[in-house]
Amino acid sequence: MKKFTLLVALLFAFSFAQAQQNILLIIADDLGADYCGFTPGANDTANMPNVRSLIPKSVYFTNAWASPYCSSTRAGMLTGRYSFRHGVGTVIGGSGSNDLDSAEVTIADMLKYHAPLTYRTANIGKWHVNQQTPIKTKWPTQKFGYDLYKGNFLGELSDYYNWTKITNGLQTDTITTYATTETVNDAIAWLDTLPSNKPFFMWLAFNAPHSPFHLPPANLHTVPGLTGTPQHINANRSLYFKAMTEAMDTEIGRLIQWMKTNNRFDSTTIIFMGDNGNDKRVSQIADSSHVKGTLYDYGVHVPFLISGNRVVNPNRSSDALVNVQDVFGTTMDLANFTNWVSAYPSTNTLDSKSLYPILINQLTDVRDYSFTELFTTPTATVQDGKTIRTKDYHLIRFDNGQEAFYHIAVDPEEQLELLSTSMTSNDTGNYILLCNYMNALLATPYCSGALSTRDVQTLSPNFQSNSDYLQASFEKDFTWQLLSLEGKVILNGRSDKKRLLLSTNNLVPGYYIFQLVANNQRWNYKWIKN
């Protein structure tokens, strides 16, 4: 009888462990992927032993995209929706910025009010998706599903050693404890109040290593030779940035140790990520115009790993495309919320893709493209626009009509802009493919599909078509290719006496690219066979 009772208890404990899954989301502020060194080939990195200690239980995603600024990234994670849907297109508080609407359904709403197990929810640290007003400082708990909000509402601390903390919008305190340390103090204090049989979701958003650059407490970092004077900081910003990052890692280690001591670690999945690329002042690439606040890859490429006992075949990297919106759906699946899509309001469009099939090693990819954008309201800046990528290619379409296109798989720092070159047929096909993805997503012809004003001609050569034939003529003989949108050559040949008449009866309906080359010039035309 005792053995039977013990067996039942063990089975109950096992089933409970499977059902209950705590989720800890850790967000570093202004930390690009290159400082983390999670994968080979990283640039000069910060010392992050505690975050790196998670890797043996992790999947690390090498192609994760955020937004150009922290506010739109956070709004996208909270809602699982792109910026053009939730309205936050730039940094909150600046010119032309919109707050996150209180009617949005958030990740905490879903876990607290709709999940099979009712989650305890906390948002600790940097908020920055609403203006700091007496009404809106109450929104995290009153409107957005959190049991606790404790932290700073603004985008940047004026001083890490003297700052203002808001608790549930009701209490405002001046804090002189180092901000990174205080954030973990608040996290541990909240966890200490929770019963062990209740699952939790904690959004833990550090200000570090966002500026102002400064000297952290000596016991939190190992970077030598830092004096902390303004002159030394200004001359060595990257060193202080690395010290601030290490200080954050040290405090993350203190939180991990608390969770281990209190039997919370093994039942918790940890997501660690950044919210946008590196600040220009600490950039590690040659082109300092491709940094935070821009739509270039370096401006939105962030570290992203998921660690815990739900990961099958851990200690692996994934090149799957990831948008930060995917945190929403992934968290739902980690919480064993199997019907979360049907529980979400049908009137809203979700853009989140759950990464859970990758975590359990069932799929290698969950999305065809990544997308992000930057916009201000009502006045646009020269950086405003939208951007989209596959694993190999990256297209930026600015609101002023300019475009930039890169073969990112072989040019990760985006030094060769392809639209200003003589592109290959593969380049052309991928450009058109990305244009079509973008237009389909936005439900508008935002991307023209024209390769450039140099490449597209309407009078010479002469090109005509219908569903039965293609006809082209030029002043000299020319070569031609008919390509699929993916760049695959369907047909090719050389003109006969400066003319081409090509029957297309045997081609399946769809989109094609007709390419004509003569006089060291090339013209590309989109063609639709109905």
N, C-alpha and C positions, 0 to 999 in steps of 0.2 A: 504493500500500500504506500509506503514511504517512497519507494522507487517510482511508482506511478505518479505520485504527487509531484516529485522532483521533475519527472519528464514533462508533465503538464506545465509546470512553471517555466521550464526551459523553452518549451515550444511557444508559450505565451510571450516570453521575453524576446524570442527570435522574431515572432510576428510583429511585436510592438516596435522592435528596432527597424524592421522593414517598413512599417507604416509611418513611423515618426522620423522626419528628417529635418534637422535644423539647417538653416541657410544663412551664411555670413557673407555679405557682399562688401568688399573692401575697395574703395576708390581712392587712388592717388591723384593729386591735382597737378596737372601740367607735366606728367611723366611720360615721355615717349618710350617706345619699345627698345630703342638702342641703348639706353642707360641700364637696362635690366640684365642683359647678358644671359637670358634663358636659353638661347640657342647659339650654335657656333656662328662665328662671323660678326658678332655684335661689336660695336665700337667701344670706346673707353667707358667702362661701366661703374656703377656705384656698388658698394659693398652691401649685399642684401642676403645674408645667410639664412634668415628666418623665412623669408618668402621663398627662397630657393629650396629650402628644406621641404616645401610642399610638392616639389616637382615629382619625386618618386611616386606620388599618389595622384598625379595630375595628367590632364591633357593640356598642352600649351598650344594656343592658336596663333599662328604666325601671320595671319592675314586679317586682323581685327581692325575695324574702322569705327571711330567715334565721329563727332561733329567737330567743326573748327574751334568751337568755344564750349566752355563747361556747361553753361545754362542749357543750350540745346541738346547736349549729350545727356544731361540728367533728366530733362523732360522726356527725351526719347526712351530712356530706360524705365522711367516711372510709368509711362503709358504704353510702351511697345509700339509707338507710332512715329512716323517720319515728321520732320518739322513742318512741312507744308500742311499737315493735318492738325497738329496740336498748336501751331502758331508761334512757337518760340524758335526764332531763326538766328538769333545772335545772343550776345551777352546781356543778361538782364541788368537794367540800370543805365545802360548806355543810350546814346541817341538812336531812336528808331526801334527800340526793343519792346516785345510784348511779354506779359506775364503768362504763366501757365494757367489756363482756365480751371476754375474750381470744379467744373462739371466733368472733367476728365476722370476716367476710371483708372486707378493706379494699381501697381503690383501689390501694394499693401491692402488695398480694398479687396482684391480678389482673395488673398490669403486669410484675411480677417473675417470676411462676410460670406464667402462662397465656397471655400475649400472644404473637403470632407472633414479635415481636422482644423479646428479654429486656431490660427496662429497668433502668438503674441508678436507684436511688431514694434520696432523702434527705428528711428532715423536720428543718427548722432553725427554731429560735425557740420560740414558745410552744406547749406541748403541751396540757395541761389537760383531758384526758379520762380521766385516772386519778389516784388519790391518789399523792403522792410517797412511795413506800416502796421499800426496797432491791430488792424483787422487781419491782415494777411499773415502775420507771425503766428496766428492761431490756426491757420489752414492745415499744416501738416497733421494735426490731430483732429481737427474738426471737419476737414473736407477730404483729406487724402489717405485716411485709413491707418494712421499710426497711433499706437497707444502712447508713445513718448516721442517728443522731439526735444533735443537738447543740443545746442551748438550755435554757430554764427550764421546769420542769414545772408551776409554779404559775400561778394566774390573774392575779396582779398582782405586779409588782416593787415592793419597798419603796423602792428607790432605783435610778434608771436609771444611776447612776455607781458603784454598788457592789452587786453582785448575784451569785447563784450559778448557775453553768452546769454542766449534766450532759452528758457525752459517752457515748452508748451504755450508760448506766446503770452504767458502770464507773469513771468518773472525775468527780470533783466539784471545780470550781475557783471561786475567788472572782475575779470580773472587775471591773476598775475602768475599762475602756473603756466609753464611752457605749453603752448596750444596742442602740440602733438601728444604730449603726456596727458593733458586733461581730457582729450578725446578718448583715449584708452581707459582712463579712470572712469569716465562716464559709461563706457561700454561695460566694463566689469561690474560697476555698481548696479546697472540694470539687470545684467545676467544673474547677479547674486540674489535678486528678488524673485526669480522665476522658479516655479515648481518644476521638478525634474521630469514630470510626466506631460508637460506642455511644450509643443514645438515652438521654435521662434524663428523669425526672420529679422535680421539686423542689417540695416544700411549704414555702413560705417565710412564716412566721407572725410578724409583728412584734408587739411589745407596744404600740407606739405606735398611736394617740395615747391609749391607756388611761391613767387616772390611776395614780400621782400626777402632778398637773400640775406642770411644772417648766420651767426655762429650758434649752433645748438649746444645744449649742456654737454660738458666734456664726457660724461659717462654714457652718452648715447651714440657716439661716433668715434672713428679711429683715424680720420683724415689728419695728417700731421701738418704743422706749420701755420695754422690758422690763427690770426691775431684778432679778428673780429672788428678791426677798424674800418670805417667807410672806405678809406683809400685802398686797403688790402682786398676788401670785398669787391669793389668795382674793378680791380685788376685781376681778380681770380674767381669770377662768378661760378664757373663750372665746379671748382673745388668746393665751394659752399653749397652749391646745388647737390653735389654728391654727399656732403655731410648731412644735409637736411633729409635726403632720401634714406641714408643709413639710420638716422635717428628715428625716422618713421618705421623702418624695418625693426629696429630694436624694440620699439613699443609694440609692434605687431607680435614680436616674439614673446613679450610679456603677456599679451592676451592669449596667445596659443598655449603658453605654459599654464595659465589659469584654467583654460578649458580642459587641458589634460588632467590637471590636478583634481578638477571637479567633475570628471567623467562626462564632459560635453564634447570633447574633440572628435571621437570616433563616430558620433552620430551627427556630425556637422559637415556639410559641404561648403567649402570656401571658394568664393570667386574673387580673384584679384585682378584689377584692371586700372588703366589710366583713363582720363576723361578727354584728352586731346593730345596733340603732339607737343614737342618742346618749344618753349619760349625762344625767340630769336637770340636772346643774350646767352643762351647755353646750347645753341644748336651745334650738332656734330656733322653737318653736311656742308658741301661747298657752297650751295646756293641759299643764302640766308633769307631769300624771299619766298621759300617753300615751307614755312614754319607754322606754328600755331596761328590760328586766325585766317588761314588760307585753305583752299580746296585741293592743294597738292597732297600727295600721299604722306609726306613727312608731317604735314600739319594735322592729319587725322589718324595716323597709324599708331595704335596703342598696344601696350602689353595686355595680355588676356589669358588667364589660366583658370581652370576649374579643377579642384582637388577634393578628394574624399572617397569614401568607401563605395560610392555608386559608380565610380569610374572602373570600367573593365579594361584589362590590359593597360594599366597606367604607365607613367613615365614615357610618354610619347608626345610628339608634336603633330599638329594637324595643319595643313595648308588650306583647310576649308575657309571659304569667305564668311566673315562674321560682321554683322552690324550690332552696335550696342543695344539696339532695340530687341535683340535676341535674348537678352537677359530676362526679359519678361516671360516669354514662353518656356525658356529653360528652367526658370525657377518654379513655374507651375508643375512641370513634369517631375522635377526633383522633390516637390512636395506631394507626389503621388496624386495629383489633381488631374485625373485622366480625362475628364470631360470639360476642361477649363475653357476650351473654345466655345462650346455651347453655352457656358455660363456667362460669357462676355456679351455685352449689349450688341445686338445685331445691327444697330443703327451706326455703330462706329466701325471703321476699317482698321484692322490690325495689320501691322507690317512685321511683327515678330515671327521668327522661325526658331523653334526649339532645337537646341544643340544636343538634346538628350540622346538621340540615336547615334551621334558621334561618340558621346561619353561611354555608351554601352557597346561600342564597336559594331554596331549594326549598319551604319552608313558612313561614308567618307565626306559627303557634302549634303547640305540642306538648302542651299540657295544658289541661283545661277549668277547673281551679281550682288555687289554691295553698292549702296547709294547714300549720299549725304548732301547737305546743302548749306548755304549761308545767305540770309536775307535780312534786311532792315526795313522797317516800316515807318513812314512812307518813302523815305529817301534812300535810294540804293547807293552803296559804295562800289568802288571799282572792283572789289574782291567778290561782290555778291554773285551767286550763281549756283549751279547744281553740278554734281559730279557722280560718275558711275564707273565701276570697274568689274572686270572678270579677273580670273587669276593671272591672265597674261597681259591684258591691255587696260588702259585708264583714260577716260575722256572727261575733260572739264568743259562745261559750256557756261560762260559768264553771261550775266544778264545784259551786258552791253553788246552782245553778239559775237564777241571773240571766243575762240575755242583753242584748246590745247589737248594734244593726244600723244600718249606715250606707250611704248612697249615695255611695260613695267617689269615683266619677268626677266628681261635682260638689262634693263636700265632703271634700277630701283630708286636712284636719286633723281630721275626724270630730268636728265640733261639734254636729251635729244628730242625736240618737239617734232613729231612726224608730219604734221600737216604742212610744214614748211620745207619738206623734203620730197623726193620722188619715192612714194610709198610702194611697197610690194603689194601683190594681189592679196596676200594674207593680211597685211595691215589694213588695206581697203575694206576687206570683208568684215574685220573686227570693228572697224570704225562704224560701219553701217549697222552692224549688230548692236553695238552699244547705243547708237542713236535710236534704234527701234525699241530697245528695252526702256530707255528713258521716256520716250513719247508714250509708250503703252502704260507705264507707271503713272505719269502725270495726266494721261488722257487728253493730251494736247500736243500739237506739233512744235514743241519747245526746241528740239534739236532738228535743224533743217535737213540733215543728211547730206548736204553739199560738202564736198571735201575741202574746198577753199575757192575763193574767187579766181585764183590762178588755174585751178584744175577744171572748173565747170564752165563750159562754153555753151551758148545756145545757137550761135550762127555758124560757127566753123569749128569742128566739122559738123556736117548736117546729120542729125540722128532722128529717125522716126521709128515708131513701133506701134503694133497692136498685138492682140493675142495670137495672131497667126504668123507674124514675121517681124524681123528686125531689119532695118535698112540704114546704112551709113555711107557717107561719101566724104572725101577729103581731097585736097589739091594734089596730094602725093599718095603713093601706096602706103598702107599702114598694116600693122598687126593688130589683132583683136583677141579678147577673151570674154567669155561669159562665165560669171562666177556666182556661186551661192553666197548668201549673206555671211556664212562662216569663212569665206575666202577659198572654197574648193573650186577648182577649175572644172566647169561642166563641158564647155566646148572652146576651141581656139583655132586660129588660122591666120591667113594673110589675105588681104583684099585682092580682088581681081580688077585690074584697071581702075584703081582708085575708088572702087565701089564694093559694097557688100549687100547682098540680099539673102537673108538667112531665114529659112522656114523654122518655126518654133512649135509645129503641131505635136511633136513628140515630147515636149517638155511638160512636166507637171505644173499645175497652177502654183503660184507663189511669187516671192520677191527674188529678184536677181540684180546683179550688177553687170553692166556692159562696159568694158574697158577698151579704149582705143589708144594706140601708141604710134606716134609719128614725129619726125623732126626732134627727137629727144624730148618730146612733151607727151603728156598723158591726160586723157579725159575720162571721167567716170560718170556713168549715168545709172540712176536707179530705174529698174523696169519691173512692172508687175504683169504677170500673165494671169489673167482672170480665169 
